[in-house]
Amino acid sequence: MTDSTSKPLRVCALLGSLRQGSYNRMLLNAATEVAPDSLDIQFFDRLREIPLYDGDLEAEGTPESVLALREAIKAADLLLIVSPEYNRDIPGGLKNALDWVSRDKSVLSGKPTAIMGASTGGFGTTRMQAALRLSCVQTGNLVMTQPEIAVPFVDKKVEDGRLTDADTLKFLTGFMKAAADWATLHQGQQG
C-alpha cells in the first residue's frame, strides 16, 4: 500500500517506560531499524516532563510539555506506542500523557495507532495492550488490530542492549510494514 515515491509517513513514537535501558526502548530501536523507508519515526522523549493531569492546572493553561506532545501527535500520520506492562496494566506515565492529549480538542480521535511491547514474563504485554486498546476506544484512536506484537521473555532475546532474536526481528519487520500500510489506509481521517 505504501508508495516509495511519496514523502515518508511521519510516526510519533511514545515509549511507556522512562528507564534509559528499558527493553521496550530496545524494541523501539529495533523497530526503527527494520521499519520500511516509507516511515519517518520520531521519538517523543519528554513523558517524564508531563505533570499529573489536574483540571485546575489545565484551567491555568496547558503545560508546555503537553502542548509539545499534542503537536507531535497531531503532525504524525501514525502514533506508535511501545510499552511495558506494569501490574497487568498501562504504565502510569503513559496513561497520564494520553489523558492530557485526549482533553479539549483531542489529537487522538481518528489517529491511526499501532501498539507493541515487550516483557520478561511469559505473557509479553498482552494485558497492558488489552487495557490500552480499551482506552483507545474511548479516545477514538484507529488502532491496528493485526498483527499484534507482545514480546515475551525479552531478556533472553537481547545482547549488548540490542534486540537480536531472529524470529522476533522477522515478526517485527512484518509488524512495521503493516503499521505503514495502516497509516496509509487511514491518512487524512483524523477527526
Order of alpha helices (4+ residues) and beta strands (2+ residues): beta-alpha-beta-alpha-alpha-beta-alpha-beta-alpha-beta-beta-beta-beta-alpha
